[in-house]
């Protein structure tokens, strides 16, 4: 089968819709087979992640699927602190996973994932291989690589060895059949080099690969292009991957958030009252860096507006920032906002544009900035972790096939085009006709609600520390001073939007509301995710975790803030 070359996703969807009737059945069979393989609950899954907020939330989904499967197995649940050895009869488990950290200069991804698993399991896990591996029963975290740094062959050898050792150990725990070989589904991130190195050197294990997914390496919206986070890949890398996949007889499924209709880059858009429940989803050690960056971004935004209206820039703006912040407390989070380079004339004038206003509105509601968040540019692959939610092990194959095509494709790197093509090991996950952006957002919101429900069964207490409140109030005082001083000087079309940001900060935003009502909101906690509507949380106007996807999907603002924040305008985003 071979379709016409496509230069954008619209043409590609038309090509799928125009598949001849005599080819449709084989096309659907190819798609269903690919989806079945990537969600096979009998396979060991390997997940590479950079440990940003969206990636960690996605891992929580997989964690609870594995926990449920293993608790129902003949072996029973694992005792606290269990490491390599496993538990129950013969240490056997139904499911397991390897989490491979993608290290970054601005974070210790490996430690962040460990902190998350310690939080969810209430155990410390067991360190192995000189602290580069941490095991939580059949879930094992492996320190990966930092792709921005040059690696030697010896360093790659050590990484491959610890990956293989971890895979071997977990396979022994979950593989129960002596008559069939084990299966591995590898969910890789945007940079291919480590995966290619592993396939090239893992002689014994690569034959167990049954499927591969690649997340956010390329975009398909306006032709075949590298994503912001996949720019280090070369066409030869994809050609090598195609050759390996063909030789091994496995499919490679490409996940592109925008192709999957994920346009909004803010988690708060998909999670009901995110500014309230993030303290349940994730431990404080994980959320704190995001909180600090959020405060930094909000302060920078406000003082840029002030500088633009006062025709004041550079170090003169920084002097005002320092005058209006508590120096001792702000030293832990103020970075961009005290850098004179943040206040060039161009940067200050740009603060009234759509992108900075969108970001400020989201952070005013829920001040946890993603590592991927930029003050000025929209990511080409927003929330890549959310693009993986549909491929959780044990996902309903009927639902998947009713929602998506895993279309067989070939890629033309010289013309930046792609087309329906088979035989080819490559597949592209594409929503079917009739699945629009609101429908996709509702599905994600429903999934996140279900994840929150599971988390709140084991972690019902919400947490807000005094230091978090103090630095918020410090930031709020400085930002309010800015906005009051510059509002009259803003153009009318900008002033209204800035007033909405100010309202989110002080009146209708979720986090601001929580701070003002912290004793009621955080002192009592929430017993379960389905707390009665008459409980202490509901009495403040903030419901417990919604019981259905429909409830979560009803909110359409920047975030899921209290009151008016739920129905704010989503500037620039598709309706």
C-alpha positions as CSV (number, residue, x, y, z in Angstrom):
1,X,0.0,0.0,0.0
2,X,1.3,3.4,-0.9
3,X,-0.5,6.8,-0.6
4,X,0.4,10.2,-2.0
5,X,3.2,12.3,-0.4
6,X,1.8,14.6,2.3
7,X,3.2,17.9,3.4
8,X,1.0,18.4,6.4
9,X,-1.3,16.4,8.8
10,X,-4.5,17.6,7.0
11,X,-3.3,16.0,3.8
12,X,-2.3,12.9,5.7
13,X,-5.7,12.5,7.3
14,X,-7.4,12.9,3.9
15,X,-5.1,10.2,2.6
16,X,-6.2,7.9,5.3
17,X,-9.9,8.7,4.7
18,X,-9.3,7.9,1.0
19,X,-7.7,4.5,1.5
20,X,-9.3,2.3,-1.2
21,X,-11.9,-0.2,0.0
22,X,-9.8,-3.2,-0.9
23,X,-6.9,-1.8,1.2
24,X,-9.0,-0.7,4.2
25,X,-9.2,-4.0,5.9
26,X,-5.4,-4.6,5.8
27,X,-4.8,-1.0,6.9
28,X,-7.1,-1.5,9.9
29,X,-5.4,-4.8,10.8
30,X,-2.0,-3.2,10.6
31,X,-3.2,-0.4,12.9
32,X,-4.8,-2.7,15.4
33,X,-1.8,-4.9,15.6
34,X,0.5,-2.0,16.3
35,X,-1.8,-0.7,19.1
36,X,-2.1,-4.2,20.6
37,X,1.6,-4.6,20.8
38,X,2.4,-1.3,22.5
39,X,-0.2,-1.8,25.2
40,X,0.5,-5.5,25.8
41,X,0.2,-6.1,29.6
42,X,2.5,-9.1,29.3
43,X,5.4,-7.0,28.1
44,X,8.0,-5.3,30.3
45,X,7.8,-1.6,29.5
46,X,10.7,0.8,29.4
47,X,9.9,4.5,29.7
48,X,12.5,7.1,29.1
49,X,11.5,10.4,30.7
50,X,13.0,13.8,31.4
51,X,11.0,14.0,34.7
52,X,9.1,17.1,33.9
53,X,5.6,17.5,35.4
54,X,3.7,15.9,32.5
55,X,6.1,12.9,32.3
56,X,5.8,12.2,36.0
57,X,2.1,12.4,36.0
58,X,2.1,9.9,33.1
59,X,4.3,7.5,35.1
60,X,1.9,7.7,38.0
61,X,-0.8,6.2,35.7
62,X,1.5,3.3,34.8
63,X,2.5,2.8,38.4
64,X,-1.1,2.3,39.6
65,X,-1.8,-0.1,36.7
66,X,1.2,-2.2,37.7
67,X,0.3,-2.0,41.4
68,X,-3.2,-3.2,40.7
69,X,-2.0,-6.1,38.5
70,X,0.6,-7.2,41.0
71,X,-1.7,-7.0,44.0
72,X,-4.1,-9.3,42.3
73,X,-1.4,-11.8,41.3
74,X,-0.9,-15.0,43.2
75,X,2.2,-13.5,44.8
76,X,0.3,-10.7,46.5
77,X,1.6,-7.2,47.2
78,X,5.3,-6.5,47.8
79,X,6.5,-5.9,51.3
80,X,7.8,-2.4,52.1
81,X,11.3,-1.8,51.0
82,X,11.4,-4.8,48.6
83,X,14.1,-4.4,46.0
84,X,15.5,-6.8,43.4
85,X,14.2,-10.0,45.1
86,X,10.5,-9.4,44.5
87,X,7.8,-10.9,46.7
88,X,5.2,-13.6,47.0
89,X,5.4,-17.0,45.5
90,X,8.7,-17.4,43.7
91,X,9.0,-13.6,43.6
92,X,6.7,-13.5,40.5
93,X,4.8,-10.5,39.4
94,X,2.4,-9.8,36.6
95,X,3.8,-6.5,35.5
96,X,6.9,-4.3,35.9
97,X,8.6,-1.4,34.3
98,X,12.0,0.2,33.8
99,X,12.1,4.0,34.1
100,X,15.1,5.5,32.3
101,X,15.9,9.0,33.3
102,X,16.8,11.5,30.6
103,X,19.2,13.8,32.5
104,X,19.2,17.6,32.0
105,X,21.5,20.4,33.0
106,X,18.7,22.0,35.0
107,X,17.5,19.0,37.0
108,X,18.5,15.6,38.4
109,X,15.8,13.6,36.6
110,X,16.9,10.3,38.2
111,X,16.5,11.7,41.8
112,X,13.1,13.3,40.9
113,X,11.7,9.9,39.8
114,X,13.1,8.2,42.9
115,X,11.4,10.9,45.0
116,X,8.1,10.3,43.2
117,X,8.3,6.5,43.8
118,X,9.2,6.9,47.4
119,X,6.3,9.2,47.8
120,X,3.8,6.8,46.2
121,X,5.1,3.6,47.8
122,X,6.1,5.0,51.2
123,X,9.3,3.0,50.9
124,X,12.9,4.0,50.2
125,X,13.6,1.5,47.5
126,X,16.9,-0.2,47.1
127,X,20.0,1.3,45.5
128,X,22.2,-0.9,43.2
129,X,25.1,-0.5,40.9
130,X,26.8,2.3,42.8
131,X,23.6,4.3,43.1
132,X,22.7,4.4,39.4
133,X,19.8,2.0,39.8
134,X,17.0,2.1,42.4
135,X,14.5,-0.7,42.7
136,X,10.9,-0.6,44.0
137,X,9.9,-4.2,43.6
138,X,9.3,-4.8,39.9
139,X,9.6,-1.1,39.1
140,X,13.2,-0.1,38.6
141,X,14.6,3.4,38.0
142,X,17.8,3.6,35.9
143,X,20.0,6.7,35.5
144,X,20.2,7.5,31.8
145,X,22.2,10.0,29.9
146,X,22.4,13.8,29.4
147,X,22.2,14.2,25.6
148,X,23.6,17.7,25.7
149,X,27.0,16.3,26.9
150,X,29.5,14.4,24.8
151,X,29.7,10.7,26.0
152,X,32.6,8.4,25.6
153,X,32.2,4.8,24.5
154,X,33.1,3.7,28.0
155,X,30.3,5.8,29.5
156,X,27.8,4.4,27.0
157,X,29.0,0.9,27.9
158,X,28.2,1.5,31.6
159,X,24.8,2.9,30.8
160,X,23.9,0.0,28.6
161,X,25.1,-2.5,31.2
162,X,22.9,-1.1,34.0
163,X,19.9,-1.0,31.6
164,X,20.5,-4.6,30.7
165,X,21.0,-5.7,34.3
166,X,17.8,-4.0,35.3
167,X,15.8,-5.5,32.5
168,X,17.2,-9.0,33.2
169,X,16.2,-8.7,36.9
170,X,12.7,-7.5,36.2
171,X,12.1,-10.0,33.5
172,X,12.9,-12.8,35.9
173,X,10.2,-11.4,38.2
174,X,7.4,-11.1,35.7
175,X,8.1,-13.6,33.0
176,X,6.3,-16.9,33.9
177,X,6.5,-18.9,30.7
178,X,9.4,-21.1,29.7
179,X,7.8,-21.8,26.3
180,X,7.8,-18.2,25.1
181,X,10.4,-15.5,25.0
182,X,9.8,-12.3,27.1
183,X,8.6,-9.1,25.5
184,X,9.9,-5.6,25.9
185,X,8.0,-2.5,24.8
186,X,10.4,0.5,24.7
187,X,8.9,3.9,25.0
188,X,11.7,6.3,24.1
189,X,12.0,10.1,24.3
190,X,12.8,12.6,21.5
191,X,16.5,11.9,21.1
192,X,17.4,8.6,19.4
193,X,21.1,8.0,20.1
194,X,20.8,6.0,23.3
195,X,18.1,3.7,21.9
196,X,20.2,3.1,18.8
197,X,23.3,2.3,20.9
198,X,21.3,-0.1,23.1
199,X,19.9,-2.0,20.1
200,X,23.3,-2.2,18.5
201,X,24.9,-3.6,21.7
202,X,22.2,-5.5,23.6
203,X,22.7,-8.8,21.7
204,X,20.7,-10.9,24.0
205,X,17.8,-8.6,24.8
206,X,17.1,-6.8,21.6
207,X,15.4,-9.9,20.2
208,X,12.8,-9.5,23.0
209,X,11.7,-6.1,21.6
210,X,8.1,-6.3,20.5
211,X,7.4,-2.6,19.9
212,X,9.0,0.8,20.2
213,X,7.4,4.3,20.6
214,X,9.2,7.6,19.9
215,X,7.7,10.6,21.7
216,X,8.1,14.2,20.4
217,X,11.1,13.6,18.2
218,X,9.4,15.0,15.1
219,X,6.3,17.1,14.3
220,X,3.9,16.3,11.4
221,X,1.6,19.4,11.5
222,X,3.4,21.3,8.7
223,X,5.4,18.6,7.1
224,X,8.1,16.3,8.6
225,X,10.2,18.5,10.9
226,X,12.3,18.0,14.0
227,X,10.7,19.1,17.2
228,X,12.3,21.7,19.5
229,X,13.6,18.8,21.7
230,X,14.5,16.5,18.9
231,X,16.7,18.8,16.9
232,X,19.9,16.9,17.6
233,X,18.6,13.9,15.6
234,X,19.9,13.5,12.1
235,X,18.0,11.9,9.2
236,X,20.6,9.1,9.4
237,X,19.4,8.3,12.9
238,X,15.9,7.7,11.7
239,X,17.2,5.6,8.8
240,X,19.3,3.5,11.2
241,X,16.2,3.1,13.4
242,X,14.2,2.0,10.4
243,X,16.9,-0.5,9.5
244,X,17.1,-1.9,13.0
245,X,13.3,-2.2,13.3
246,X,13.0,-3.9,10.0
247,X,15.6,-6.4,10.9
248,X,14.0,-7.1,14.3
249,X,10.5,-7.2,12.9
250,X,9.1,-4.6,15.3
251,X,7.0,-1.5,14.8
252,X,8.1,2.0,15.7
253,X,5.1,4.2,16.7
254,X,5.6,8.0,16.5
255,X,3.8,10.1,19.1
256,X,3.4,13.8,18.3
257,X,1.3,15.8,20.8
258,X,-0.1,18.2,18.2
259,X,-1.0,15.5,15.8
260,X,-2.8,13.9,18.8
261,X,-4.7,17.3,19.2
262,X,-2.8,18.3,22.3
263,X,-2.3,22.1,21.8
264,X,-2.5,23.5,25.3
265,X,0.9,23.4,27.0
266,X,-0.4,24.0,30.6
267,X,-1.2,20.9,32.8
268,X,-3.8,23.1,34.6
269,X,-5.9,23.0,31.5
270,X,-6.3,19.3,31.8
271,X,-6.4,18.8,35.6
272,X,-9.3,20.0,37.6
273,X,-8.1,22.5,40.2
274,X,-4.4,21.7,39.5
275,X,-3.3,24.5,41.7
276,X,-4.9,22.7,44.6
277,X,-4.2,19.1,43.8
278,X,-0.6,19.3,42.6
279,X,0.4,19.0,46.2
280,X,-1.3,15.6,46.2
281,X,0.0,14.3,42.9
282,X,3.7,15.0,43.6
283,X,6.0,15.3,46.6
284,X,7.2,18.7,47.7
285,X,10.8,18.0,46.7
286,X,9.6,17.6,43.1
287,X,7.2,20.5,42.9
288,X,9.4,23.1,44.7
289,X,11.7,23.9,41.7
290,X,8.6,24.4,39.5
291,X,7.0,26.7,42.1
292,X,10.1,28.8,42.4
293,X,10.4,29.2,38.6
294,X,6.7,30.1,38.5
295,X,7.2,32.9,41.0
296,X,10.3,34.1,39.0
297,X,8.3,34.2,35.7
298,X,5.4,36.0,37.2
299,X,7.7,38.7,38.7
300,X,9.6,39.1,35.5
301,X,6.3,39.4,33.5
302,X,5.0,42.2,35.8
303,X,8.2,44.2,35.9
304,X,8.5,44.0,32.2
305,X,5.1,45.6,31.9
306,X,6.1,48.2,34.4
307,X,9.4,48.9,32.5
308,X,7.5,49.2,29.2
309,X,5.1,51.8,30.5
310,X,7.8,53.8,32.4
311,X,10.3,53.6,29.5
312,X,12.7,52.1,32.0
313,X,14.9,49.1,31.2
314,X,17.9,46.9,32.3
315,X,19.4,47.5,35.7
316,X,17.0,50.3,36.6
317,X,14.1,47.8,36.5
318,X,16.2,45.3,38.5
319,X,16.7,48.0,41.2
320,X,12.9,48.2,41.5
321,X,12.6,44.4,41.7
322,X,15.1,44.2,44.5
323,X,13.4,47.1,46.3
324,X,10.0,45.4,46.3
325,X,11.1,41.8,47.2
326,X,12.3,40.4,50.5
327,X,16.0,39.8,49.7
328,X,16.5,37.0,52.1
329,X,13.6,34.9,51.0
330,X,13.7,35.7,47.3
331,X,17.3,34.6,47.0
332,X,16.0,31.0,46.7
333,X,13.9,31.7,43.6
334,X,14.6,35.0,42.0
335,X,16.8,34.4,39.0
336,X,15.4,35.8,35.7
337,X,13.6,38.6,37.5
338,X,16.9,40.1,38.8
339,X,18.8,39.7,35.6
340,X,19.2,43.1,33.7
341,X,19.2,41.1,30.4
342,X,15.5,40.2,31.2
343,X,14.6,43.9,30.7
344,X,15.7,45.0,27.3
345,X,13.4,47.3,25.6
346,X,12.2,44.6,23.2
347,X,11.6,42.1,26.1
348,X,9.6,44.7,28.1
349,X,7.4,45.6,25.1
350,X,6.8,42.0,24.4
351,X,5.2,41.4,27.8
352,X,1.8,42.6,26.4
353,X,1.8,40.0,23.6
354,X,-0.4,36.9,23.5
355,X,2.2,34.4,24.6
356,X,3.4,36.2,27.8
357,X,-0.2,36.9,28.8
358,X,-1.2,33.3,28.3
359,X,1.7,32.1,30.5
360,X,1.0,34.7,33.2
361,X,-2.6,33.8,33.3
362,X,-1.8,30.1,33.7
363,X,0.9,30.7,36.4
364,X,-1.3,33.2,38.3
365,X,-3.8,30.4,38.7
366,X,-1.3,27.6,39.3
367,X,2.3,28.9,39.8
368,X,4.2,25.7,38.9
369,X,6.1,26.3,35.7
370,X,7.1,23.3,33.6
371,X,10.8,22.9,32.8
372,X,9.7,23.1,29.2
373,X,8.0,26.4,29.7
374,X,9.5,29.5,28.0
375,X,8.6,33.1,28.7
376,X,8.4,33.8,25.0
377,X,7.9,30.7,22.8
378,X,5.3,28.0,22.6
379,X,6.8,24.5,22.5
380,X,6.3,22.6,19.2
381,X,5.5,19.5,21.2
382,X,3.5,20.5,24.3
383,X,3.0,18.1,27.1
384,X,4.7,15.1,25.5
385,X,4.0,13.0,28.6
386,X,0.3,13.4,28.0
387,X,0.7,12.0,24.5
388,X,1.7,8.7,26.2
389,X,-1.4,8.5,28.4
390,X,-3.4,6.4,25.9
391,X,-0.6,3.8,25.7
392,X,-0.7,2.7,29.3
393,X,-0.3,-1.1,29.6
394,X,-3.8,-2.7,29.8
395,X,-5.4,0.1,27.9
396,X,-8.6,-1.0,26.2
397,X,-7.8,-2.0,22.7
398,X,-11.4,-1.5,21.6
399,X,-11.2,2.1,22.8
400,X,-7.9,2.7,21.2
401,X,-8.9,1.4,17.8
402,X,-12.1,3.4,18.0
403,X,-10.2,6.6,18.7
404,X,-6.9,6.3,16.8
405,X,-5.2,4.9,13.7
406,X,-1.6,3.6,14.1
407,X,-1.1,4.4,10.4
408,X,1.8,2.8,8.6
409,X,4.0,5.5,7.1
410,X,7.2,6.2,5.3
411,X,9.3,9.3,5.8
412,X,11.0,11.4,3.1
413,X,13.7,13.4,4.8
414,X,14.8,15.3,1.7
415,X,11.3,16.7,0.9
416,X,10.0,16.8,4.6
417,X,7.0,14.8,3.5
418,X,5.4,11.5,4.6
419,X,2.8,9.1,3.3
420,X,0.7,6.1,4.1
421,X,3.0,3.2,3.2
422,X,3.4,-0.5,3.8
423,X,5.6,-2.5,4.2
424,X,7.3,-0.1,6.7
425,X,8.1,-0.5,10.3
426,X,7.0,3.1,11.1
427,X,3.6,4.0,12.4
428,X,2.0,7.3,13.3
429,X,-0.7,7.7,16.0
430,X,-3.5,9.8,14.5
431,X,-6.9,10.5,15.9
432,X,-9.7,9.2,13.7
433,X,-12.2,11.4,11.9
434,X,-14.7,12.8,14.3
435,X,-12.3,13.1,17.2
436,X,-11.8,16.8,17.7
437,X,-9.8,18.9,20.2
438,X,-12.6,19.2,22.9
439,X,-13.1,15.4,22.7
440,X,-9.4,14.7,23.1
441,X,-9.1,17.2,25.9
442,X,-12.1,15.6,27.7
443,X,-10.4,12.2,27.4
444,X,-7.2,13.5,28.9
445,X,-9.1,15.3,31.7
446,X,-10.9,12.1,32.5
447,X,-7.7,10.1,32.6
448,X,-6.1,12.7,34.9
449,X,-9.1,12.6,37.2
450,X,-8.9,8.8,37.4
451,X,-5.2,9.1,38.3
452,X,-5.9,11.7,40.9
453,X,-8.5,9.4,42.4
454,X,-5.9,6.7,42.8
455,X,-3.4,9.0,44.3
456,X,-5.8,10.3,46.8
457,X,-6.6,6.8,48.0
458,X,-3.0,6.6,49.4
459,X,-2.1,10.3,49.8
460,X,-5.2,12.1,50.9
461,X,-3.4,15.0,52.7
462,X,-2.8,18.3,51.0
463,X,0.3,20.2,52.0
464,X,1.2,23.9,52.2
465,X,4.2,25.0,54.2
466,X,4.7,28.4,55.7
467,X,7.8,29.2,53.5
468,X,5.7,28.5,50.4
469,X,3.1,31.0,51.6
470,X,5.6,33.7,52.5
471,X,7.3,33.7,49.2
472,X,4.0,33.8,47.4
473,X,3.0,36.8,49.4
474,X,6.3,38.4,48.7
475,X,5.9,37.9,45.0
476,X,2.3,39.0,45.1
477,X,3.2,42.3,46.9
478,X,5.8,43.1,44.3
479,X,3.6,42.1,41.3
480,X,0.6,44.1,42.6
481,X,2.8,47.2,43.0
482,X,3.9,46.8,39.4
483,X,0.4,46.3,38.0
484,X,-1.1,49.1,39.9
485,X,1.7,51.4,38.7
486,X,1.5,50.5,35.1
487,X,-2.2,49.7,34.4
488,X,-3.1,53.2,33.3
489,X,-0.3,53.3,30.8
490,X,-1.2,50.0,29.0
491,X,-3.0,50.0,25.7
492,X,-6.7,49.3,26.1
493,X,-6.5,45.9,24.3
494,X,-3.7,44.8,26.7
495,X,-5.1,46.4,29.9
496,X,-8.2,44.1,30.0
497,X,-6.1,41.0,29.7
498,X,-3.6,42.2,32.4
499,X,-6.6,42.9,34.6
500,X,-7.6,39.2,34.2
501,X,-4.1,38.2,35.2
502,X,-4.4,40.4,38.3
503,X,-7.8,38.9,39.1
504,X,-6.3,35.4,38.8
505,X,-3.6,36.3,41.3
506,X,-5.8,37.8,44.0
507,X,-9.4,36.8,43.5
508,X,-10.3,33.8,41.3
509,X,-7.0,31.9,40.8
510,X,-6.8,28.5,42.5
511,X,-3.5,28.9,44.3
512,X,-4.2,32.5,45.5
513,X,-7.5,31.3,46.9
514,X,-5.8,28.4,48.7
515,X,-3.3,30.8,50.3
516,X,-6.0,33.1,51.5
517,X,-8.0,30.2,52.9
518,X,-5.1,27.9,53.8
519,X,-6.3,26.9,57.3
520,X,-9.6,25.7,55.9
521,X,-8.1,24.3,52.7
522,X,-5.1,22.5,54.1
523,X,-5.6,22.0,57.8
524,X,-8.3,19.4,57.4
525,X,-7.1,17.5,54.4
526,X,-9.4,15.4,52.2
527,X,-10.3,11.8,53.3
528,X,-10.8,10.4,49.8
529,X,-11.0,11.5,46.2
530,X,-14.8,11.0,46.4
531,X,-15.3,13.1,49.6
532,X,-18.9,14.0,50.2
533,X,-20.1,17.3,48.7
534,X,-20.8,18.6,52.2
535,X,-17.2,18.1,53.3
536,X,-14.8,20.9,54.3
537,X,-13.3,21.2,50.8
538,X,-16.7,21.5,49.1
539,X,-17.7,24.1,51.7
540,X,-15.0,26.4,50.4
541,X,-16.2,26.1,46.9
542,X,-13.3,23.7,45.9
543,X,-14.7,20.2,45.3
544,X,-12.9,17.0,46.0
545,X,-11.5,15.2,43.0
546,X,-14.3,15.0,40.4
547,X,-15.9,11.6,40.1
548,X,-16.3,11.7,36.3
549,X,-14.5,12.9,33.3
550,X,-17.5,15.1,32.4
551,X,-17.0,17.2,35.5
552,X,-13.3,17.9,34.7
553,X,-14.0,18.5,31.0
554,X,-16.5,21.2,31.8
555,X,-13.7,23.7,32.8
556,X,-12.3,25.7,29.9
557,X,-10.1,28.5,31.3
558,X,-6.3,28.8,31.5
559,X,-6.4,26.6,34.5
560,X,-8.9,25.1,36.9
561,X,-9.1,28.0,39.3
562,X,-11.8,28.8,41.8
563,X,-14.7,30.8,40.6
564,X,-14.4,32.9,37.4
565,X,-11.0,31.4,36.6
566,X,-12.7,28.3,35.2
567,X,-14.3,30.2,32.4
568,X,-11.5,32.5,31.3
569,X,-10.7,33.0,27.6
570,X,-8.0,30.7,26.2
571,X,-6.3,33.3,24.0
572,X,-4.8,31.9,20.9
573,X,-5.8,28.3,21.5
574,X,-8.1,26.3,19.2
575,X,-11.7,26.2,20.4
